[in-house]
Amino acid sequence: MATPLNPSPRRRPGIAGLLRLLVPILLLAGVIALFVYTRGAGLNVTPAAPIETVQFGRTILRPGRIEVHLRNTSPQPITIAQVAINEAMWPFAVAPGPTLPRLGTAALALEYPWVHGEAYEITLHSGNAIAFTTSIPVAATTAEVSGATLRSFSLIGVYVGIVPVILGMLWLPLLARLGERGMTFLMSATVGLLLYLGLDATSEALELGAELGGPFQGTGIVGIGIVGTILLLGAVSRQQSRAGAPEGARMSLAMLIAVGIGLHNFGEGLAIGAAYAVGAAALGTFLVVGFIIQNITEGLGIIAPIARDRPALRTLALLALIGGGPAIAGAWIGGLLYSMGWSVLFLAIGAGAVIQVAYQIGREMIWRKAGELDRPWAAFAGVMAGMLALYLTGLVIK
C-alpha cells in the first residue's frame, strides 16, 4: 500500500514575493508619469477653455445674513470673484478664502436683508467669468440644533414612521384567520409593496446622485449602497436560517422586513427634514401626510410572516420601533445636518434593503416550492395589488 504524500507546507511570501507583487504597480505608475510628462504623448490635452464646476451644499439663513456652503468639483482650483443676488452685485466674504482647491470646501457669507417668504437667486462668478447659480425658493430662518427643534423633528418622525406602522399592525387578528390562498395573496402584496419602494428609492437616489458632480460619481455611490446592502442582508439572513424552528425562521423574516422598511423610512425622514430646513413648510406637511398614508401598509407587511404565531406585544413594539424609528433620525439629519452625498448613500441603502427583503419573502414564503404552488394567480394578484396601492398613494404624495 502506497504511503500518501504529505502536501508541501505553504510558504509565506517573503520579500521576493512582495517585490513581484509591487513590480506591476510600480511599472504602471511609471507609464502614467511618462504620459503626464510628455503631455499626452505629444498631443495637446489642455482644454481650450477652463473646466470649472461647483457643487452647492447647505444654505443657512440667519436674520440679515445668508451663508452658502460650496465645494469645488472641477479638476483645477477656482477663485470666487463676484457674487450677485437677484442679478444685483453684492459684497461677500469667503472662509477660508476665495480660492478653492480641487474638492475644497468654503462658506460664502452675504450680509443681506432678505425677506421671509421671498425667493432669491444667488450667482457666483469665478475668476474666469464662469457663472454658477443656486436658488432659495422660499426664504426662512434655518432651524438650529436645540431641544425644541429636536423634539419637533422627533415628533415628525413618530408621525411618519412609528404611528402608521403600529396602525398597520392592528390588522394582526384579521390576518390570523386568513386561509392559505389569502396568506399567499398577502405575502405577495408585501413583495409588491417592497419592490415598488425599492424602485422608487433607486430612482430618487439616481436623480439626487446626478447633482453631485463628476468626482463623487453619484451613480457609483448608488450602486455601492444597493449592492452592498443586498449582500449584507443576504449574509445575515443565511446566518440566521441555518438552524431553528419554523417559528424562528418566520420571526427572523419579520425582523428582516422591519430592518429593510426602517432603512427606507430613514430616507423619507431625510426628505421631510430637508424640506423644512429650506423653509418649504407646505411641502414638508404634504410629505408628512402622504407618507403617513403610505406607511400604514408597511406595518401590515412586517407582521405578515408572523400572523399565525401570536407574537407578544413587546415583540410587536420592537418591530414597530425598528421599522418606523429610523424616520426620526432621518428627520434630524435632513433638517439639521443635510449632506447631499450622504443622502444619496442612505437612499441607496434603503433601496437595497427593501429589494433584498422582497427577494427573501418571495423565496421563503411564496416561490420556495414553486413546483407545488397551486396558487399562481393569487401570487400575481398580490404583487400587482401591492405595487398599485403604493402607486395610488404616490398620486397623493407627488
C-alpha positions in Angstrom: 0.0 0.0 0.0 1.5 3.3 -1.1 2.1 5.9 1.6 0.1 9.1 0.9 2.2 12.0 0.0 2.2 14.8 2.6 1.3 18.1 1.0 4.1 20.5 1.0 3.7 23.3 3.5 2.7 26.7 2.2 5.5 29.2 2.0 4.8 32.7 3.2 5.5 35.3 0.6 8.8 36.8 1.6 10.5 40.0 0.3 10.9 38.4 -3.2 7.2 37.7 -3.3 6.3 41.2 -2.2 8.6 42.7 -4.9 6.8 40.6 -7.5 3.5 42.0 -6.3 4.8 45.6 -6.4 6.6 45.5 -9.8 3.5 45.7 -12.0 2.1 48.5 -9.8 5.4 50.5 -10.0 5.6 50.0 -13.7 2.0 51.2 -14.1 2.9 54.3 -12.1 5.9 54.9 -14.4 3.7 54.7 -17.5 1.3 57.2 -16.1 4.1 59.5 -15.1 5.6 59.3 -18.6 2.2 60.1 -20.2 1.8 63.1 -18.0 5.4 64.3 -18.5 5.0 64.1 -22.3 1.7 65.9 -22.1 -0.4 63.2 -23.5 2.3 61.6 -25.7 2.8 64.8 -27.5 -0.9 65.7 -28.0 -2.3 68.9 -26.7 -4.6 67.6 -24.0 -5.0 71.0 -22.3 -8.6 72.2 -22.8 -9.2 75.3 -24.8 -11.5 76.7 -22.1 -11.2 76.2 -18.3 -13.3 73.4 -16.9 -15.0 74.7 -13.7 -17.8 73.1 -11.7 -19.1 73.9 -8.3 -21.4 71.8 -6.0 -23.7 73.8 -3.7 -24.3 72.3 -0.3 -26.4 73.7 2.5 -27.7 77.2 2.5 -28.1 78.7 6.0 -30.3 81.8 6.6 -30.0 84.0 9.6 -31.6 87.4 10.1 -29.8 89.7 7.7 -27.3 87.0 6.6 -27.1 84.3 4.0 -24.4 81.6 4.2 -23.9 79.3 1.2 -21.6 76.2 1.5 -20.0 75.0 -1.7 -17.3 72.6 -3.0 -15.0 72.8 -6.0 -15.7 69.6 -8.0 -13.6 70.7 -11.1 -10.1 69.4 -11.9 -8.5 72.8 -11.1 -8.6 75.5 -8.4 -11.5 78.0 -8.6 -11.4 81.6 -7.4 -14.7 83.3 -6.5 -14.5 86.8 -7.9 -18.1 88.2 -7.8 -21.4 87.4 -6.3 -24.9 88.5 -7.4 -28.2 88.2 -5.6 -31.2 88.5 -7.9 -28.9 90.0 -10.6 -27.5 92.7 -8.2 -23.8 92.5 -7.3 -23.3 92.2 -3.6 -20.2 92.2 -1.3 -19.3 88.9 0.2 -16.8 87.1 2.4 -15.4 83.5 1.8 -13.9 81.3 4.5 -11.2 80.0 4.5 -10.5 82.0 1.3 -11.9 82.9 -2.2 -9.7 80.3 -3.9 -10.9 76.7 -3.6 -8.5 73.8 -4.4 -9.9 70.7 -6.1 -12.5 69.2 -3.9 -12.0 72.0 -1.4 -14.9 73.5 0.5 -15.8 77.0 1.5 -18.5 79.0 3.3 -19.7 82.1 1.4 -21.3 84.8 3.7 -23.5 87.6 2.5 -24.8 90.4 4.8 -28.1 90.8 3.0 -31.6 92.0 4.3 -33.6 89.1 2.9 -37.4 89.0 3.4 -39.2 85.9 4.8 -41.1 84.0 2.2 -39.4 85.7 -0.8 -37.4 83.8 -3.5 -33.7 84.5 -4.2 -31.2 83.5 -6.8 -27.5 83.6 -6.0 -25.0 83.6 -8.8 -21.3 83.2 -8.3 -18.7 84.3 -10.9 -15.3 82.7 -11.0 -12.1 84.5 -12.0 -12.6 83.1 -15.5 -16.1 84.7 -15.6 -17.9 81.4 -15.4 -21.3 81.6 -13.6 -22.7 79.2 -11.0 -26.2 79.6 -9.7 -28.2 78.3 -6.8 -31.7 79.4 -5.6 -33.6 79.8 -2.4 -37.3 79.0 -3.3 -38.8 80.3 0.0 -36.6 82.2 2.4 -36.9 81.3 6.0 -34.7 81.2 9.0 -32.7 77.9 9.1 -33.5 75.7 12.1 -30.7 75.4 14.7 -29.8 72.5 16.8 -31.8 72.9 20.1 -34.0 70.9 22.4 -37.2 72.3 20.8 -36.0 71.6 17.2 -35.0 68.1 18.1 -38.4 67.5 19.7 -40.2 68.8 16.7 -38.3 66.7 14.2 -38.7 63.7 16.6 -42.5 64.2 16.6 -42.5 64.4 12.8 -40.6 61.1 12.7 -43.1 59.5 15.1 -46.0 60.7 12.9 -44.4 59.4 9.7 -42.7 56.2 10.9 -43.9 54.7 14.1 -47.6 55.6 14.2 -48.6 54.3 10.8 -46.5 51.1 11.3 -48.4 50.4 14.6 -51.7 51.2 12.9 -50.9 48.6 10.2 -50.1 46.1 12.9 -53.7 46.4 14.2 -54.8 44.1 11.3 -52.9 41.2 13.0 -56.1 39.4 14.4 -57.7 39.6 10.9 -54.6 38.1 9.3 -54.5 35.2 11.7 -57.9 34.0 10.2 -56.8 34.0 6.6 -56.6 30.8 4.6 -53.7 29.6 2.6 -54.8 31.4 -0.5 -55.4 34.6 1.4 -52.0 34.3 3.0 -50.3 33.8 -0.4 -52.1 36.9 -1.6 -51.0 38.9 1.5 -47.3 37.9 1.3 -47.3 38.6 -2.5 -48.8 42.0 -1.8 -45.9 42.6 0.7 -43.4 41.7 -2.1 -45.1 44.1 -4.5 -45.0 46.8 -1.8 -41.3 46.4 -1.2 -40.4 46.2 -4.8 -42.2 49.5 -5.5 -40.4 51.1 -2.6 -37.1 49.8 -3.8 -37.7 51.1 -7.4 -38.8 54.5 -6.1 -35.9 54.9 -3.7 -33.5 53.9 -6.5 -35.0 56.5 -8.8 -34.7 59.2 -6.2 -31.1 58.2 -5.4 -30.0 58.3 -9.0 -31.8 61.7 -9.5 -30.0 63.2 -6.5 -26.7 61.5 -7.4 -26.7 63.2 -10.8 -26.4 66.6 -8.9 -23.3 65.5 -7.0 -20.8 66.3 -9.8 -18.3 64.2 -11.6 -15.7 63.4 -8.9 -18.2 62.0 -6.4 -19.8 59.7 -9.0 -23.3 59.6 -7.7 -24.2 56.5 -9.8 -21.3 54.7 -8.2 -22.5 55.6 -4.7 -25.9 54.3 -5.6 -24.5 51.1 -6.9 -22.3 50.5 -3.8 -25.2 51.2 -1.5 -27.7 48.9 -3.2 -25.3 46.0 -3.9 -23.6 46.2 -0.5 -26.9 46.2 1.4 -28.3 43.3 -0.6 -25.2 41.2 0.0 -25.0 42.2 3.7 -28.6 41.4 4.5 -28.4 38.2 2.5 -25.5 37.1 4.6 -27.3 37.9 7.8 -30.4 36.1 6.6 -28.5 32.9 5.7 -26.7 33.0 9.1 -30.0 33.2 11.0 -31.7 30.5 9.0 -29.1 27.8 9.4 -30.9 26.2 12.3 -34.0 26.8 14.2 -37.7 26.1 14.3 -40.0 27.4 11.6 -41.4 29.9 14.0 -37.9 31.3 14.5 -37.4 31.5 10.7 -40.7 33.4 10.3 -39.7 35.8 13.1 -36.3 36.3 11.5 -38.0 37.2 8.3 -40.3 39.7 10.0 -37.3 41.3 11.6 -35.6 41.5 8.3 -38.6 43.2 6.8 -38.6 45.7 9.7 -35.0 46.5 9.1 -35.5 47.0 5.4 -38.5 49.2 5.9 -36.7 51.1 8.6 -33.8 51.9 6.3 -36.3 53.1 3.7 -38.1 55.3 6.3 -34.8 56.8 7.2 -34.7 58.2 3.6 -38.2 59.5 4.0 -37.2 61.3 7.1 -34.3 62.9 5.3 -36.7 64.3 2.6 -39.1 65.7 5.2 -36.3 67.3 7.3 -34.7 68.8 4.2 -38.0 70.3 3.1 -38.5 72.0 6.5 -34.8 73.1 6.6 -35.1 75.2 3.4 -38.4 76.7 4.6 -40.7 74.7 2.4 -43.2 74.1 5.2 -46.1 73.4 2.9 -44.0 70.7 1.1 -42.9 69.2 4.4 -46.5 69.0 5.6 -47.6 67.5 2.3 -44.8 64.8 2.6 -45.8 64.0 6.2 -49.4 63.4 5.3 -48.5 61.4 2.2 -46.0 59.2 4.0 -48.5 58.5 6.8 -51.0 57.2 4.3 -48.3 55.2 2.5 -46.6 53.7 5.6 -49.7 52.1 7.1 -49.2 49.3 4.6 -45.6 48.8 5.9 -46.9 47.7 9.3 -49.0 45.1 7.5 -46.0 43.8 5.6 -43.9 43.5 8.8 -46.4 41.3 10.7 -47.5 39.2 7.6 -44.8 36.4 8.2 -45.8 36.0 11.9 -49.6 36.5 11.6 -50.4 33.0 12.9 -47.7 32.9 15.6 -49.4 35.2 18.2 -46.3 37.3 18.9 -46.0 39.1 22.2 -46.8 42.8 22.5 -43.2 43.7 23.3 -42.1 41.8 20.1 -44.6 43.9 18.1 -43.4 47.1 19.8 -39.8 46.2 18.9 -40.7 45.5 15.3 -42.6 48.8 15.1 -39.6 50.7 16.5 -37.2 49.1 14.1 -39.5 49.7 11.1 -40.6 53.3 12.0 -37.9 54.7 14.4 -35.3 55.5 11.7 -37.6 58.1 10.3 -36.8 60.2 13.5 -33.1 60.0 12.8 -33.7 60.8 9.2 -35.7 63.9 10.1 -32.9 65.1 12.4 -30.2 64.7 9.8 -32.2 66.1 6.9 -33.3 69.1 8.9 -30.1 70.0 10.8 -27.1 68.3 9.1 -28.2 67.9 5.5 -25.5 66.4 3.1 -26.3 65.5 -0.5 -23.6 62.8 -0.7 -24.8 61.0 2.5 -28.4 61.4 1.3 -27.6 59.6 -1.9 -25.9 56.8 0.0 -28.8 56.4 2.6 -31.4 56.3 -0.2 -29.4 53.6 -2.0 -29.1 51.6 1.2 -32.8 51.8 1.8 -33.4 50.7 -1.8 -31.1 47.7 -1.5 -32.7 46.7 1.8 -36.2 46.6 0.6 -35.2 44.8 -2.6 -33.3 42.1 -0.7 -36.2 41.7 1.8 -38.7 41.3 -1.2 -36.4 38.6 -2.6 -36.3 36.8 0.8 -40.1 36.8 1.2 -40.6 35.6 -2.3 -38.1 32.8 -1.9 -39.0 31.6 1.6 -42.8 32.1 1.7 -44.1 32.2 -1.9 -42.0 30.6 -4.5 -39.8 28.2 -2.4 -41.9 25.3 -3.5 -42.8 26.6 -6.9 -43.5 23.2 -8.3 -46.1 22.6 -5.6 -47.6 26.0 -5.7 -51.2 25.8 -6.9 -52.0 29.5 -6.3 -50.0 31.3 -9.1 -52.9 33.8 -9.7 -53.1 34.7 -6.1 -49.4 35.5 -6.1 -49.7 37.5 -9.3 -52.7 39.5 -8.0 -50.9 40.1 -4.7 -47.8 41.6 -6.2 -49.8 43.8 -8.5 -52.1 44.9 -5.7 -49.1 45.9 -3.5 -47.5 47.9 -6.3 -50.7 49.6 -7.3 -51.5 50.5 -3.7 -48.3 52.5 -3.5 -48.7 53.9 -7.0 -52.1 55.3 -5.9 -50.7 56.8 -2.7 -47.9 58.3 -4.7 -50.5 60.2 -6.7 -51.4 61.9 -3.3 -47.7 62.4 -2.2 -46.3 63.7 -5.5 
